[in-house]
Amino acid sequence: MTKKKVLFICEHNSARSQMAETLLNRLAGDRFQVESAGFEPSALNPLAVEVMKEIGLDISEQKSKSVFDLFKQGKTYSYVITVCDEAASAKCPIFPGITTRLHWPFPDPSRFTGAWEEKVAETRKVRDLIKTTLEKWLEDEK
């Protein structure tokens, strides 16, 4: 069985897209080949690392990638899923081939304010929302 290729994109590839990539690999890595990238790659967000560790997933060694580098390599995807806001998703290049584009805007942990514990709690909500969204999408994908 050929795996469908999925690319998650957000602005920095530091939290939302990294969590989505890891969660989809955990939920259905047997059916999908998953990558993530960003428009302006930066270091992993420690909030994302923390909340993923809570559910037994270590993303601390993952690296941010540039969506434009993947585009220049001529990569193709069955699904390109933006997980950032509408304005940022408009920067997404059009990948060649037959691609279904989806837009799932999730709050950006890098914009959360407050004490560390408050930001972790908000990031945990984003992680859980991503997981729920993926589970529903996977049901529809059967």
C-alpha positions, 0 to 999 in steps of 0.5 A: 500500500502506498502511503499518502504524503501529508505536509503540515505548514505553519509560520515558524514550524516550531509548534503547531505543525511539529505537533501535527506531524508527530501526532499524525505519525502516531495515529496513522503512520502506517497510512501516511508519510508526514512532514512539516515545514514553515515559512520562516523556520525557527527553533522548536517552541519549548512549550510544544516540546513540553506538552508532547512529552506529557503524552509520551512523544519526544519532539525535542530533536526535531528540526524546523524546515523551510516550506520553500526548500521542500517546494524547490526540491519538487516534492509532491503531497496528497495533502498540504495542510496549513495550521496557521492563521489565514494571512500566513497560510496565503504565503503557502506555495502551490505544490505541483501535482494533485494536492488537496489543500486544507486549512486548520487554523490553530492558536499560535503558542508563541503568542501566549502570555502569562506564567509558564504554567499558563502558557503550557495549559494553553499549548496543551489545549492546542495539542488536544485540538490538533489531535481531535481534528486529526482523529475526525479527519482520519475517520473521514479518510477511511 
